[in-house]
Amino acid sequence: ETDLRQALQNEEFCLHYQPQMDASSQRIIGAEALIRWQHPERGLVGPGAFMEVLEESGQILAAGSWVLHEGCRFIARLLEQRRIDPQQFCLSINISPRQFRQSGFVDEVDAAITRHGIPPQTLKLEITEGMVIQNVNDTIAKMHQLRNLGIRFAIDDFGTGYSSLSYLKRLPVDLLKIDQSFIRDCTHDGNDAEIVRAII
């Protein structure tokens, strides 16, 4: 916890961007922002080693805010350099449950896109099924508020949680990310292939 607190103060975190491709055209249509910790002694550390501690200690709020602003800054830079078309590109940012539950979360997102001057549709927030279930009405209300601003949404790890189609009907979702446990084996496991086909 102490190391992570210092990491936030010393700006030791960085974002890596994983491209998202359109398989048919081989065109990059977006990216996902992935946090990494450039540890002064251990080198580059992945989120699996520290994300749980950030969550439990409450430092995820500061880290999540940093990721949001850094992602918006990245989009602004790409737009300024004319490397992306704002109608064709979208950056995904993972939102933690604790972050999403904050009463001022919608205002924070609104302030970030305003501050960095980016079109709202270039930002996609990724949430998990579990977050939706925790407080369905609050989640749906916040999602609609953010959707009214132009923000897009993705459901991450779909298929591992409750996967209720009745929730999907109520959620303003743009993208379902089918969990890799189904995708990984779908080419040789008939059950996984059928599940993936049904979800699609």
Backbone torsions as a table, in degrees:
resi	resn	phi	psi	omega
1	GLU	NA	-41.8	179.8
2	THR	-64.4	-43.9	178.7
3	ASP	-60.7	-40.9	-178.9
4	LEU	-68.7	-37.7	177.4
5	ARG	-61.7	-42.2	177.7
6	GLN	-67.9	-36.4	179.6
7	ALA	-61.4	-40.4	177.2
8	LEU	-64.9	-42.5	-179.4
9	GLN	-68.1	-37.8	-175.5
10	ASN	-91.6	5.1	178.8
11	GLU	56.1	50.0	-179.9
12	GLU	-88.9	-8.6	177.9
13	PHE	-82.9	151.1	174.9
14	CYS	-144.7	162.6	177.4
15	LEU	-110.1	135.7	169.8
16	HIS	-107.9	148.8	-174.9
17	TYR	-118.7	115.6	179.5
18	GLN	-92.4	117.7	-177.4
19	PRO	-66.9	147.5	174.6
20	GLN	-112.7	125.3	-171.6
21	MET	-108.2	148.4	165.1
22	ASP	-88.4	112.0	-172.6
23	ALA	-62.0	-33.2	-176.5
24	SER	-74.8	-37.4	-177.6
25	SER	-100.9	-8.7	-176.3
26	GLN	58.2	30.6	-179.3
27	ARG	-102.9	139.7	174.6
28	ILE	-74.7	122.0	-178.3
29	ILE	-112.6	-2.5	179.2
30	GLY	177.7	-171.2	178.4
31	ALA	-156.1	161.3	174.2
32	GLU	-117.0	130.8	178.9
33	ALA	-81.6	125.0	-178.2
34	LEU	-121.2	123.3	-176.7
35	ILE	-79.6	140.7	175.3
36	ARG	-134.6	153.3	179.7
37	TRP	-113.0	114.8	177.4
38	GLN	-85.7	83.9	-175.2
39	HIS	-72.8	134.1	-176.4
40	PRO	-61.2	-24.3	-179.1
41	GLU	-114.4	-36.9	-175.2
42	ARG	-90.6	-5.7	-178.6
43	GLY	80.1	-152.1	-176.3
44	LEU	-76.9	122.3	-176.5
45	VAL	-114.9	130.7	179.8
46	GLY	-79.9	164.3	-174.4
47	PRO	-65.6	-23.4	179.0
48	GLY	-58.9	-25.9	-176.8
49	ALA	-85.7	-16.6	-173.8
50	PHE	-137.3	-11.9	-174.2
51	MET	-62.5	-40.8	-179.6
52	GLU	-62.6	-38.7	179.0
53	VAL	-68.3	-38.8	176.0
54	LEU	-59.6	-44.5	-179.6
55	GLU	-62.6	-52.4	-174.1
56	GLU	-65.6	-33.6	-177.3
57	SER	-85.0	-11.2	-178.4
58	GLY	86.6	-3.1	-180.0
59	GLN	-72.2	-9.2	178.7
60	ILE	-61.3	-26.6	179.9
61	LEU	-65.6	-46.1	178.6
62	ALA	-68.9	-42.4	-179.7
63	ALA	-65.8	-42.5	179.7
64	GLY	-63.4	-39.5	177.4
65	SER	-63.6	-40.8	178.3
66	TRP	-62.8	-45.2	-180.0
67	VAL	-60.4	-43.6	-179.5
68	LEU	-59.5	-49.5	-178.7
69	HIS	-69.4	-39.0	179.3
70	GLU	-65.1	-39.3	177.3
71	GLY	-64.2	-43.7	178.2
72	CYS	-64.0	-37.9	177.8
73	ARG	-63.7	-38.6	178.8
74	PHE	-64.1	-44.9	177.9
75	ILE	-60.5	-45.4	-179.6
76	ALA	-59.4	-40.1	-179.8
77	ARG	-66.9	-42.6	178.3
78	LEU	-62.6	-39.9	178.6
79	LEU	-65.8	-43.1	-179.9
80	GLU	-62.3	-37.2	179.6
81	GLN	-85.2	1.4	-179.9
82	ARG	55.9	40.4	179.4
83	ARG	-91.9	-16.1	-179.7
84	ILE	-133.4	155.7	172.3
85	ASP	-99.2	118.8	-176.6
86	PRO	-61.0	-17.8	177.0
87	GLN	-86.2	-12.6	-173.8
88	GLN	-119.0	-6.5	-173.5
89	PHE	-126.2	142.1	-179.6
90	CYS	-144.9	131.1	178.3
91	LEU	-98.8	126.9	179.0
92	SER	-93.3	134.0	177.2
93	ILE	-126.9	128.7	178.9
94	ASN	-76.8	132.6	179.9
95	ILE	-111.9	129.8	-179.6
96	SER	-80.2	155.8	178.8
97	PRO	-56.5	-44.2	-178.3
98	ARG	-62.6	-39.9	178.8
99	GLN	-64.4	-46.4	-177.2
100	PHE	-65.8	-31.3	-177.1
101	ARG	-76.1	-13.5	179.4
102	GLN	-58.8	139.9	-178.9
103	SER	-64.7	-29.9	-177.7
104	GLY	-97.6	17.5	-174.6
105	PHE	-62.4	-45.0	-179.3
106	VAL	-59.8	-43.9	179.2
107	ASP	-64.0	-36.7	179.9
108	GLU	-65.1	-43.1	178.8
109	VAL	-64.6	-43.5	178.8
110	ASP	-59.7	-43.8	-179.8
111	ALA	-65.0	-37.0	-178.5
112	ALA	-66.6	-45.2	-178.9
113	ILE	-69.8	-31.7	177.6
114	THR	-70.1	-46.4	-178.2
115	ARG	-60.1	-41.1	-176.5
116	HIS	-93.1	-3.4	173.8
117	GLY	63.6	41.8	-179.0
118	ILE	-107.4	149.9	174.8
119	PRO	-65.3	132.5	-176.5
120	PRO	-56.9	-31.6	-176.0
121	GLN	-71.6	-7.3	177.2
122	THR	-85.7	0.5	-179.2
123	LEU	-117.3	128.9	177.3
124	LYS	-123.4	127.4	179.0
125	LEU	-97.6	129.4	179.4
126	GLU	-101.1	125.0	175.5
127	ILE	-125.6	163.8	-178.6
128	THR	-101.5	163.1	176.9
129	GLU	-58.3	-40.0	-178.7
130	GLY	-58.3	-37.3	178.5
131	MET	-64.6	-37.5	-179.7
132	VAL	-64.0	-43.5	-175.0
133	ILE	-68.2	-32.5	-175.3
134	GLN	-54.5	-43.7	178.5
135	ASN	-153.5	86.8	-169.9
136	VAL	-58.9	-49.0	-175.4
137	ASN	-64.6	-42.3	178.3
138	ASP	-64.4	-42.7	179.6
139	THR	-60.6	-49.0	-178.0
140	ILE	-62.7	-41.5	179.7
141	ALA	-62.0	-46.1	-179.8
142	LYS	-65.7	-40.8	179.6
143	MET	-61.9	-40.5	179.1
144	HIS	-67.7	-37.8	176.8
145	GLN	-61.2	-45.7	-179.5
146	LEU	-70.2	-36.6	178.3
147	ARG	-64.1	-36.2	177.2
148	ASN	-64.5	-25.4	175.8
149	LEU	-77.6	-18.2	-178.6
150	GLY	110.4	0.0	179.9
151	ILE	-71.4	144.3	177.3
152	ARG	-101.3	165.1	-178.1
153	PHE	-134.0	146.2	172.0
154	ALA	-130.0	144.2	171.9
155	ILE	-99.5	119.6	-176.8
156	ASP	-89.9	154.2	175.9
157	ASP	54.8	36.5	-176.3
158	PHE	-63.3	134.3	178.2
159	GLY	108.8	-12.9	-177.8
160	THR	-99.6	-16.7	-178.3
161	GLY	-99.4	-123.1	-176.0
162	TYR	-92.2	-27.6	171.8
163	SER	49.3	38.6	-178.9
164	SER	-81.5	125.5	179.5
165	LEU	-67.4	-24.0	178.9
166	SER	-67.7	-32.3	175.6
167	TYR	-70.2	-42.5	-179.1
168	LEU	-58.1	-36.1	-178.9
169	LYS	-62.6	-29.9	-176.0
170	ARG	-93.7	-15.4	-173.7
171	LEU	-93.6	135.9	176.6
172	PRO	-81.7	74.1	-173.3
173	VAL	-103.2	138.0	178.5
174	ASP	-97.6	-26.4	-172.2
175	LEU	-147.3	135.9	170.3
176	LEU	-108.5	125.3	175.5
177	LYS	-99.9	103.3	-178.3
178	ILE	-66.3	131.1	-175.4
179	ASP	-58.0	143.4	-175.1
180	GLN	-63.7	-21.4	178.7
181	SER	-62.2	-25.6	175.3
182	PHE	-87.7	-42.1	-175.9
183	ILE	-66.9	-42.4	-173.7
184	ARG	-55.2	-39.2	-174.1
185	ASP	-107.6	5.0	-171.4
186	CYS	-68.5	-18.2	179.9
187	THR	-77.5	-18.7	179.6
188	HIS	-132.2	3.6	176.1
189	ASP	-118.1	111.0	-176.1
190	GLY	-59.9	-36.7	179.0
191	ASN	-63.4	-46.8	179.3
192	ASP	-62.6	-40.6	-179.9
193	ALA	-61.3	-42.5	179.7
194	GLU	-67.0	-38.8	178.1
195	ILE	-62.9	-46.7	179.7
196	VAL	-61.0	-44.0	-179.4
197	ARG	-62.0	-42.3	-179.6
198	ALA	-64.8	-42.4	179.3
199	ILE	-62.3	-45.5	179.5
200	ILE	-61.8	NA	NA
